[in-house]
Amino acid sequence: MATTIATAPSPAPATSARAWLMLGTLTFVYVLNFLDRQLLGILAKPIQDDLHITDGQLGLIGGLYFAFFYCFIAIPIGWLADRTSRTRVLSIACALWSGATAACGMAGSYGQLVVARMLVGVGEAGGVPPSYAIISDLFPRERRTTAMAIFNLGPPLGSALGIAFGAALAAAFDWRIPFYVIGAIGVVAALAVYCIVREPNRGQADVVAARNHADTEAAGFGATIAGFFGNPETWVAVAFLLFVVLLGKILWTKVTELLDKRSAAIARALADAERLRAEAIAARSAAEQTLAQATAEAEVIIAHARDEVGRMQARAATSLQHAIALREQQALDRIAQSETAAAKQVRDTAVDVALAATRSLLREQVGTAKSQDQVDQEITELPRRLH
């Protein structure tokens, strides 16, 4: 027994490099799975402003509608994956939710966005069950936990990248652009799944594990640890993790720089807007003062005009009355003159008639020449005496 313990245990079944490549592909798809889910929450504000969606409606889209389809479709899809090609189910599901993600960016109304998010839930429900089944058949139980741990890096990486990548694209362009970009990446990932991930034989890793179970039972803890770290696949997994961490750090740095530049641009735009706002307020105040002054001057001019009109009306009325009185006096004077002239003419006519009648009468009664001359003299003086 001592000899058995001292002897190194039989190495775990070797895992091919293609299996690790397939695991990396599945993990990337899982990252996209969670990245798509984060977009709606990250871009909630611009979506609400553009589509006029309330908080309650947005909560239904991201909660009830998505969860209803995601939960109830997952079981039928798992059943289908158990009876058909898991790789095809996964690639179709990835293409479906990626296309639906791009459709979210094309939504022009609340109803269209609801339908698109429901399709995202249907597609993402078919992402995890086939992946677990494929990983279980790719890796023996000695490697399966490590493979599952790597695969389950998808949710945190997807959430982090969704916040950084989606927010950066939305800040630089428009809220629809992240849906388009991530949807397009998902469609390419679906093609990669179809081309890279081969359908493994069901239960093949369990058969190998059962065959080697007797050889590994006697191994101690130290020998197991030594065997784990002496396995090349372990270092492949570590290298993959380091690659993911470094890639995430690089992406985070780039995204941070982009966000900083965007923040600086926004700060400058806000400063310019504040300056323009202050200038607009000052211009408005000056315009209001000018308007008040113009209004006061107009009121003074109107009052002066009214006074002047009153004075002109008074002068016109006085002038009119004076003209009427003058014309009336002139008419009276003319009437008086006419009456005087008419009376004089009547008196002259009467005198002439009286003189003619008197002369005729006297001539008939007085016959001598002397008397005749005396009569003529008296008659000649008569008009002067009558006047």
VOKOL-319571 format. One record per residue (C-alpha): residue number from 0; residue in one letter; x, y, z. Coordinates in steps of 0.25 Angstrom, whole numbers, plus 5000, padded with zeros to 4 digits. Example, Ala and Ser with C-alpha at 12.3 -4.5 7.8 and 13.67 -1.06 7.14 Angstrom:
! residues 2
<gulo 0; 'A'; <5049; 4982; 5031>>
<gulo 1; 'S'; <5055; 4996; 5029>>
***
This chain:
! residues 387
<gulo 0; 'M'; <5000; 5000; 5000>>
<gulo 1; 'A'; <5011; 5009; 5003>>
<gulo 2; 'T'; <5017; 5007; 4990>>
<gulo 3; 'T'; <5004; 5010; 4983>>
<gulo 4; 'I'; <5003; 5023; 4991>>
<gulo 5; 'A'; <5017; 5027; 4987>>
<gulo 6; 'T'; <5014; 5025; 4972>>
<gulo 7; 'A'; <5008; 5036; 4965>>
<gulo 8; 'P'; <4994; 5034; 4960>>
<gulo 9; 'S'; <4990; 5031; 4946>>
<gulo 10; 'P'; <4989; 5045; 4939>>
<gulo 11; 'A'; <4975; 5050; 4936>>
<gulo 12; 'P'; <4970; 5047; 4922>>
<gulo 13; 'A'; <4976; 5057; 4913>>
<gulo 14; 'T'; <4968; 5068; 4908>>
<gulo 15; 'S'; <4970; 5073; 4893>>
<gulo 16; 'A'; <4973; 5087; 4890>>
<gulo 17; 'R'; <4961; 5087; 4881>>
<gulo 18; 'A'; <4952; 5085; 4894>>
<gulo 19; 'W'; <4958; 5097; 4900>>
<gulo 20; 'L'; <4956; 5105; 4887>>
<gulo 21; 'M'; <4941; 5100; 4888>>
<gulo 22; 'L'; <4941; 5104; 4902>>
<gulo 23; 'G'; <4946; 5118; 4899>>
<gulo 24; 'T'; <4935; 5119; 4888>>
<gulo 25; 'L'; <4924; 5115; 4897>>
<gulo 26; 'T'; <4929; 5125; 4908>>
<gulo 27; 'F'; <4930; 5136; 4898>>
<gulo 28; 'V'; <4915; 5133; 4894>>
<gulo 29; 'Y'; <4911; 5133; 4909>>
<gulo 30; 'V'; <4918; 5147; 4910>>
<gulo 31; 'L'; <4909; 5152; 4899>>
<gulo 32; 'N'; <4897; 5146; 4905>>
<gulo 33; 'F'; <4899; 5154; 4917>>
<gulo 34; 'L'; <4904; 5166; 4910>>
<gulo 35; 'D'; <4891; 5167; 4902>>
<gulo 36; 'R'; <4883; 5167; 4915>>
<gulo 37; 'Q'; <4890; 5179; 4921>>
<gulo 38; 'L'; <4888; 5188; 4909>>
<gulo 39; 'L'; <4874; 5191; 4912>>
<gulo 40; 'G'; <4877; 5195; 4926>>
<gulo 41; 'I'; <4889; 5203; 4922>>
<gulo 42; 'L'; <4882; 5211; 4911>>
<gulo 43; 'A'; <4869; 5212; 4919>>
<gulo 44; 'K'; <4869; 5228; 4919>>
<gulo 45; 'P'; <4872; 5231; 4904>>
<gulo 46; 'I'; <4862; 5220; 4900>>
<gulo 47; 'Q'; <4851; 5226; 4909>>
<gulo 48; 'D'; <4854; 5240; 4904>>
<gulo 49; 'D'; <4853; 5235; 4889>>
<gulo 50; 'L'; <4841; 5225; 4890>>
<gulo 51; 'H'; <4834; 5232; 4901>>
<gulo 52; 'I'; <4833; 5220; 4910>>
<gulo 53; 'T'; <4830; 5221; 4925>>
<gulo 54; 'D'; <4838; 5215; 4936>>
<gulo 55; 'G'; <4827; 5204; 4938>>
<gulo 56; 'Q'; <4827; 5200; 4923>>
<gulo 57; 'L'; <4842; 5199; 4923>>
<gulo 58; 'G'; <4841; 5190; 4935>>
<gulo 59; 'L'; <4831; 5181; 4928>>
<gulo 60; 'I'; <4841; 5180; 4916>>
<gulo 61; 'G'; <4853; 5177; 4925>>
<gulo 62; 'G'; <4846; 5168; 4935>>
<gulo 63; 'L'; <4832; 5161; 4932>>
<gulo 64; 'Y'; <4833; 5160; 4917>>
<gulo 65; 'F'; <4847; 5156; 4916>>
<gulo 66; 'A'; <4847; 5146; 4928>>
<gulo 67; 'F'; <4834; 5140; 4924>>
<gulo 68; 'F'; <4839; 5135; 4911>>
<gulo 69; 'Y'; <4853; 5132; 4916>>
<gulo 70; 'C'; <4848; 5123; 4928>>
<gulo 71; 'F'; <4837; 5115; 4920>>
<gulo 72; 'I'; <4845; 5114; 4907>>
<gulo 73; 'A'; <4857; 5109; 4914>>
<gulo 74; 'I'; <4851; 5095; 4917>>
<gulo 75; 'P'; <4846; 5092; 4903>>
<gulo 76; 'I'; <4859; 5096; 4897>>
<gulo 77; 'G'; <4867; 5087; 4907>>
<gulo 78; 'W'; <4858; 5076; 4903>>
<gulo 79; 'L'; <4860; 5079; 4888>>
<gulo 80; 'A'; <4875; 5079; 4891>>
<gulo 81; 'D'; <4875; 5065; 4898>>
<gulo 82; 'R'; <4869; 5059; 4885>>
<gulo 83; 'T'; <4876; 5067; 4874>>
<gulo 84; 'S'; <4889; 5074; 4871>>
<gulo 85; 'R'; <4893; 5083; 4883>>
<gulo 86; 'T'; <4902; 5091; 4874>>
<gulo 87; 'R'; <4891; 5094; 4864>>
<gulo 88; 'V'; <4882; 5098; 4875>>
<gulo 89; 'L'; <4892; 5107; 4881>>
<gulo 90; 'S'; <4896; 5114; 4868>>
<gulo 91; 'I'; <4881; 5116; 4864>>
<gulo 92; 'A'; <4878; 5122; 4878>>
<gulo 93; 'C'; <4891; 5131; 4877>>
<gulo 94; 'A'; <4887; 5136; 4864>>
<gulo 95; 'L'; <4872; 5138; 4868>>
<gulo 96; 'W'; <4875; 5146; 4881>>
<gulo 97; 'S'; <4886; 5154; 4873>>
<gulo 98; 'G'; <4877; 5158; 4862>>
<gulo 99; 'A'; <4866; 5161; 4872>>
<gulo 100; 'T'; <4876; 5170; 4879>>
<gulo 101; 'A'; <4879; 5178; 4866>>
<gulo 102; 'A'; <4864; 5179; 4864>>
<gulo 103; 'C'; <4863; 5186; 4878>>
<gulo 104; 'G'; <4872; 5197; 4872>>
<gulo 105; 'M'; <4862; 5198; 4860>>
<gulo 106; 'A'; <4850; 5199; 4869>>
<gulo 107; 'G'; <4841; 5211; 4867>>
<gulo 108; 'S'; <4830; 5209; 4877>>
<gulo 109; 'Y'; <4828; 5202; 4890>>
<gulo 110; 'G'; <4821; 5190; 4884>>
<gulo 111; 'Q'; <4832; 5188; 4874>>
<gulo 112; 'L'; <4842; 5188; 4886>>
<gulo 113; 'V'; <4834; 5178; 4894>>
<gulo 114; 'V'; <4834; 5168; 4882>>
<gulo 115; 'A'; <4849; 5170; 4880>>
<gulo 116; 'R'; <4852; 5167; 4895>>
<gulo 117; 'M'; <4843; 5155; 4895>>
<gulo 118; 'L'; <4850; 5149; 4884>>
<gulo 119; 'V'; <4863; 5152; 4891>>
<gulo 120; 'G'; <4858; 5144; 4903>>
<gulo 121; 'V'; <4854; 5133; 4894>>
<gulo 122; 'G'; <4868; 5132; 4888>>
<gulo 123; 'E'; <4876; 5134; 4901>>
<gulo 124; 'A'; <4868; 5123; 4907>>
<gulo 125; 'G'; <4874; 5113; 4897>>
<gulo 126; 'G'; <4888; 5118; 4900>>
<gulo 127; 'V'; <4892; 5112; 4914>>
<gulo 128; 'P'; <4886; 5098; 4914>>
<gulo 129; 'P'; <4893; 5093; 4901>>
<gulo 130; 'S'; <4906; 5099; 4906>>
<gulo 131; 'Y'; <4906; 5092; 4919>>
<gulo 132; 'A'; <4903; 5078; 4912>>
<gulo 133; 'I'; <4914; 5080; 4902>>
<gulo 134; 'I'; <4924; 5084; 4913>>
<gulo 135; 'S'; <4920; 5072; 4921>>
<gulo 136; 'D'; <4923; 5063; 4909>>
<gulo 137; 'L'; <4936; 5070; 4905>>
<gulo 138; 'F'; <4943; 5070; 4918>>
<gulo 139; 'P'; <4944; 5058; 4928>>
<gulo 140; 'R'; <4940; 5060; 4942>>
<gulo 141; 'E'; <4954; 5063; 4946>>
<gulo 142; 'R'; <4954; 5075; 4937>>
<gulo 143; 'R'; <4939; 5078; 4937>>
<gulo 144; 'T'; <4939; 5087; 4949>>
<gulo 145; 'T'; <4950; 5096; 4943>>
<gulo 146; 'A'; <4943; 5096; 4930>>
<gulo 147; 'M'; <4930; 5100; 4937>>
<gulo 148; 'A'; <4937; 5111; 4945>>
<gulo 149; 'I'; <4943; 5117; 4932>>
<gulo 150; 'F'; <4930; 5116; 4925>>
<gulo 151; 'N'; <4923; 5123; 4937>>
<gulo 152; 'L'; <4932; 5135; 4935>>
<gulo 153; 'G'; <4922; 5139; 4924>>
<gulo 154; 'P'; <4912; 5146; 4933>>
<gulo 155; 'P'; <4922; 5156; 4940>>
<gulo 156; 'L'; <4930; 5158; 4928>>
<gulo 157; 'G'; <4917; 5161; 4920>>
<gulo 158; 'S'; <4911; 5170; 4930>>
<gulo 159; 'A'; <4924; 5178; 4931>>
<gulo 160; 'L'; <4926; 5179; 4916>>
<gulo 161; 'G'; <4912; 5182; 4915>>
<gulo 162; 'I'; <4913; 5194; 4924>>
<gulo 163; 'A'; <4926; 5199; 4918>>
<gulo 164; 'F'; <4924; 5196; 4903>>
<gulo 165; 'G'; <4910; 5199; 4902>>
<gulo 166; 'A'; <4911; 5212; 4910>>
<gulo 167; 'A'; <4923; 5216; 4902>>
<gulo 168; 'L'; <4916; 5214; 4888>>
<gulo 169; 'A'; <4904; 5221; 4893>>
<gulo 170; 'A'; <4912; 5233; 4898>>
<gulo 171; 'A'; <4920; 5234; 4885>>
<gulo 172; 'F'; <4908; 5232; 4875>>
<gulo 173; 'D'; <4894; 5228; 4879>>
<gulo 174; 'W'; <4886; 5218; 4887>>
<gulo 175; 'R'; <4883; 5210; 4875>>
<gulo 176; 'I'; <4897; 5207; 4871>>
<gulo 177; 'P'; <4901; 5198; 4883>>
<gulo 178; 'F'; <4889; 5189; 4879>>
<gulo 179; 'Y'; <4894; 5188; 4864>>
<gulo 180; 'V'; <4908; 5186; 4868>>
<gulo 181; 'I'; <4906; 5175; 4878>>
<gulo 182; 'G'; <4895; 5168; 4870>>
<gulo 183; 'A'; <4905; 5168; 4858>>
<gulo 184; 'I'; <4916; 5162; 4867>>
<gulo 185; 'G'; <4906; 5151; 4872>>
<gulo 186; 'V'; <4902; 5147; 4858>>
<gulo 187; 'V'; <4917; 5145; 4855>>
<gulo 188; 'A'; <4918; 5137; 4868>>
<gulo 189; 'A'; <4906; 5128; 4864>>
<gulo 190; 'L'; <4914; 5125; 4851>>
<gulo 191; 'A'; <4927; 5122; 4859>>
<gulo 192; 'V'; <4919; 5113; 4868>>
<gulo 193; 'Y'; <4914; 5105; 4856>>
<gulo 194; 'C'; <4928; 5104; 4850>>
<gulo 195; 'I'; <4936; 5102; 4862>>
<gulo 196; 'V'; <4928; 5095; 4872>>
<gulo 197; 'R'; <4927; 5080; 4868>>
<gulo 198; 'E'; <4916; 5071; 4874>>
<gulo 199; 'P'; <4922; 5062; 4884>>
<gulo 200; 'N'; <4918; 5048; 4886>>
<gulo 201; 'R'; <4908; 5048; 4898>>
<gulo 202; 'G'; <4914; 5043; 4911>>
<gulo 203; 'Q'; <4928; 5040; 4905>>
<gulo 204; 'A'; <4935; 5047; 4916>>
<gulo 205; 'D'; <4928; 5039; 4927>>
<gulo 206; 'V'; <4932; 5026; 4920>>
<gulo 207; 'V'; <4947; 5030; 4920>>
<gulo 208; 'A'; <4945; 5035; 4935>>
<gulo 209; 'A'; <4939; 5022; 4939>>
<gulo 210; 'R'; <4950; 5014; 4932>>
<gulo 211; 'N'; <4961; 5022; 4940>>
<gulo 212; 'H'; <4953; 5023; 4953>>
<gulo 213; 'A'; <4961; 5011; 4959>>
<gulo 214; 'D'; <4974; 5017; 4956>>
<gulo 215; 'T'; <4971; 5031; 4963>>
<gulo 216; 'E'; <4964; 5026; 4975>>
<gulo 217; 'A'; <4977; 5023; 4983>>
<gulo 218; 'A'; <4984; 5037; 4980>>
<gulo 219; 'G'; <4986; 5046; 4992>>
<gulo 220; 'F'; <4983; 5061; 4993>>
<gulo 221; 'G'; <4997; 5065; 4990>>
<gulo 222; 'A'; <4998; 5056; 4978>>
<gulo 223; 'T'; <4985; 5061; 4973>>
<gulo 224; 'I'; <4990; 5075; 4974>>
<gulo 225; 'A'; <5003; 5072; 4967>>
<gulo 226; 'G'; <4996; 5065; 4956>>
<gulo 227; 'F'; <4986; 5076; 4954>>
<gulo 228; 'F'; <4998; 5087; 4953>>
<gulo 229; 'G'; <5006; 5077; 4945>>
<gulo 230; 'N'; <4995; 5076; 4934>>
<gulo 231; 'P'; <4997; 5085; 4922>>
<gulo 232; 'E'; <4983; 5087; 4921>>
<gulo 233; 'T'; <4983; 5094; 4934>>
<gulo 234; 'W'; <4993; 5104; 4929>>
<gulo 235; 'V'; <4985; 5106; 4917>>
<gulo 236; 'A'; <4973; 5110; 4925>>
<gulo 237; 'V'; <4982; 5119; 4934>>
<gulo 238; 'A'; <4987; 5125; 4921>>
<gulo 239; 'F'; <4973; 5127; 4916>>
<gulo 240; 'L'; <4969; 5134; 4929>>
<gulo 241; 'L'; <4981; 5143; 4928>>
<gulo 242; 'F'; <4977; 5146; 4914>>
<gulo 243; 'V'; <4963; 5149; 4918>>
<gulo 244; 'V'; <4968; 5158; 4929>>
<gulo 245; 'L'; <4978; 5165; 4921>>
<gulo 246; 'L'; <4968; 5167; 4909>>
<gulo 247; 'G'; <4958; 5172; 4919>>
<gulo 248; 'K'; <4968; 5182; 4925>>
<gulo 249; 'I'; <4972; 5187; 4911>>
<gulo 250; 'L'; <4958; 5189; 4907>>
<gulo 251; 'W'; <4955; 5195; 4921>>
<gulo 252; 'T'; <4966; 5205; 4919>>
<gulo 253; 'K'; <4962; 5208; 4904>>
<gulo 254; 'V'; <4947; 5210; 4909>>
<gulo 255; 'T'; <4951; 5218; 4921>>
<gulo 256; 'E'; <4960; 5227; 4911>>
<gulo 257; 'L'; <4948; 5228; 4902>>
<gulo 258; 'L'; <4938; 5232; 4913>>
<gulo 259; 'D'; <4948; 5242; 4919>>
<gulo 260; 'K'; <4949; 5249; 4905>>
<gulo 261; 'R'; <4934; 5248; 4904>>
<gulo 262; 'S'; <4932; 5254; 4918>>
<gulo 263; 'A'; <4942; 5265; 4915>>
<gulo 264; 'A'; <4935; 5268; 4902>>
<gulo 265; 'I'; <4921; 5268; 4909>>
<gulo 266; 'A'; <4927; 5277; 4920>>
<gulo 267; 'R'; <4932; 5287; 4909>>
<gulo 268; 'A'; <4918; 5286; 4903>>
<gulo 269; 'L'; <4912; 5289; 4916>>
<gulo 270; 'A'; <4921; 5300; 4919>>
<gulo 271; 'D'; <4918; 5306; 4905>>
<gulo 272; 'A'; <4903; 5304; 4907>>
<gulo 273; 'E'; <4904; 5311; 4921>>
<gulo 274; 'R'; <4911; 5323; 4915>>
<gulo 275; 'L'; <4901; 5323; 4904>>
<gulo 276; 'R'; <4890; 5323; 4914>>
<gulo 277; 'A'; <4896; 5334; 4922>>
<gulo 278; 'E'; <4898; 5342; 4909>>
<gulo 279; 'A'; <4883; 5339; 4905>>
<gulo 280; 'I'; <4878; 5343; 4919>>
<gulo 281; 'A'; <4886; 5356; 4918>>
<gulo 282; 'A'; <4881; 5359; 4904>>
<gulo 283; 'R'; <4867; 5356; 4909>>
<gulo 284; 'S'; <4869; 5366; 4920>>
<gulo 285; 'A'; <4874; 5376; 4911>>
<gulo 286; 'A'; <4863; 5374; 4901>>
<gulo 287; 'E'; <4853; 5375; 4913>>
<gulo 288; 'Q'; <4859; 5388; 4917>>
<gulo 289; 'T'; <4859; 5394; 4903>>
<gulo 290; 'L'; <4844; 5389; 4902>>
<gulo 291; 'A'; <4840; 5396; 4915>>
<gulo 292; 'Q'; <4847; 5409; 4911>>
<gulo 293; 'A'; <4841; 5409; 4897>>
<gulo 294; 'T'; <4827; 5406; 4903>>
<gulo 295; 'A'; <4829; 5418; 4913>>
<gulo 296; 'E'; <4833; 5427; 4901>>
<gulo 297; 'A'; <4822; 5422; 4893>>
<gulo 298; 'E'; <4812; 5425; 4904>>
<gulo 299; 'V'; <4818; 5439; 4906>>
<gulo 300; 'I'; <4817; 5442; 4891>>
<gulo 301; 'I'; <4802; 5436; 4891>>
<gulo 302; 'A'; <4799; 5445; 4903>>
<gulo 303; 'H'; <4805; 5457; 4896>>
<gulo 304; 'A'; <4798; 5454; 4883>>
<gulo 305; 'R'; <4785; 5453; 4890>>
<gulo 306; 'D'; <4787; 5467; 4897>>
<gulo 307; 'E'; <4791; 5473; 4884>>
<gulo 308; 'V'; <4779; 5467; 4877>>
<gulo 309; 'G'; <4770; 5473; 4888>>
<gulo 310; 'R'; <4776; 5486; 4887>>
<gulo 311; 'M'; <4775; 5486; 4872>>
<gulo 312; 'Q'; <4760; 5482; 4873>>
<gulo 313; 'A'; <4758; 5494; 4883>>
<gulo 314; 'R'; <4765; 5503; 4873>>
<gulo 315; 'A'; <4757; 5498; 4861>>
<gulo 316; 'A'; <4744; 5499; 4869>>
<gulo 317; 'T'; <4747; 5514; 4873>>
<gulo 318; 'S'; <4752; 5517; 4859>>
<gulo 319; 'L'; <4739; 5511; 4853>>
<gulo 320; 'Q'; <4730; 5519; 4863>>
<gulo 321; 'H'; <4738; 5531; 4859>>
<gulo 322; 'A'; <4736; 5529; 4845>>
<gulo 323; 'I'; <4721; 5526; 4846>>
<gulo 324; 'A'; <4719; 5539; 4854>>
<gulo 325; 'L'; <4728; 5547; 4844>>
<gulo 326; 'R'; <4720; 5541; 4832>>
<gulo 327; 'E'; <4707; 5544; 4840>>
<gulo 328; 'Q'; <4711; 5558; 4843>>
<gulo 329; 'Q'; <4715; 5560; 4828>>
<gulo 330; 'A'; <4701; 5554; 4824>>
<gulo 331; 'L'; <4694; 5564; 4833>>
<gulo 332; 'D'; <4702; 5576; 4828>>
<gulo 333; 'R'; <4699; 5572; 4814>>
<gulo 334; 'I'; <4685; 5571; 4817>>
<gulo 335; 'A'; <4685; 5584; 4824>>
<gulo 336; 'Q'; <4692; 5591; 4813>>
<gulo 337; 'S'; <4682; 5585; 4803>>
<gulo 338; 'E'; <4670; 5589; 4811>>
<gulo 339; 'T'; <4676; 5604; 4812>>
<gulo 340; 'A'; <4679; 5604; 4797>>
<gulo 341; 'A'; <4665; 5599; 4794>>
<gulo 342; 'A'; <4659; 5609; 4804>>
<gulo 343; 'K'; <4667; 5620; 4797>>
<gulo 344; 'Q'; <4663; 5616; 4783>>
<gulo 345; 'V'; <4648; 5615; 4788>>
<gulo 346; 'R'; <4649; 5629; 4794>>
<gulo 347; 'D'; <4656; 5634; 4781>>
<gulo 348; 'T'; <4645; 5628; 4772>>
<gulo 349; 'A'; <4634; 5633; 4781>>
<gulo 350; 'V'; <4640; 5647; 4781>>
<gulo 351; 'D'; <4641; 5647; 4766>>
<gulo 352; 'V'; <4627; 5642; 4764>>
<gulo 353; 'A'; <4622; 5653; 4774>>
<gulo 354; 'L'; <4630; 5664; 4767>>
<gulo 355; 'A'; <4625; 5660; 4754>>
<gulo 356; 'A'; <4611; 5660; 4759>>
<gulo 357; 'T'; <4612; 5673; 4766>>
<gulo 358; 'R'; <4618; 5680; 4754>>
<gulo 359; 'S'; <4607; 5675; 4745>>
<gulo 360; 'L'; <4597; 5680; 4755>>
<gulo 361; 'L'; <4603; 5693; 4757>>
<gulo 362; 'R'; <4604; 5696; 4743>>
<gulo 363; 'E'; <4590; 5694; 4740>>
<gulo 364; 'Q'; <4586; 5703; 4751>>
<gulo 365; 'V'; <4596; 5714; 4750>>
<gulo 366; 'G'; <4597; 5721; 4737>>
<gulo 367; 'T'; <4607; 5733; 4737>>
<gulo 368; 'A'; <4621; 5732; 4733>>
<gulo 369; 'K'; <4626; 5737; 4746>>
<gulo 370; 'S'; <4618; 5728; 4754>>
<gulo 371; 'Q'; <4623; 5717; 4745>>
<gulo 372; 'D'; <4637; 5720; 4748>>
<gulo 373; 'Q'; <4634; 5721; 4763>>
<gulo 374; 'V'; <4627; 5708; 4763>>
<gulo 375; 'D'; <4639; 5701; 4756>>
<gulo 376; 'Q'; <4649; 5707; 4766>>
<gulo 377; 'E'; <4641; 5702; 4777>>
<gulo 378; 'I'; <4639; 5688; 4771>>
<gulo 379; 'T'; <4654; 5688; 4769>>
<gulo 380; 'E'; <4657; 5690; 4784>>
<gulo 381; 'L'; <4646; 5680; 4788>>
<gulo 382; 'P'; <4655; 5668; 4787>>
<gulo 383; 'R'; <4666; 5674; 4795>>
<gulo 384; 'R'; <4656; 5677; 4806>>
<gulo 385; 'L'; <4650; 5663; 4806>>
<gulo 386; 'H'; <4663; 5657; 4807>>
***
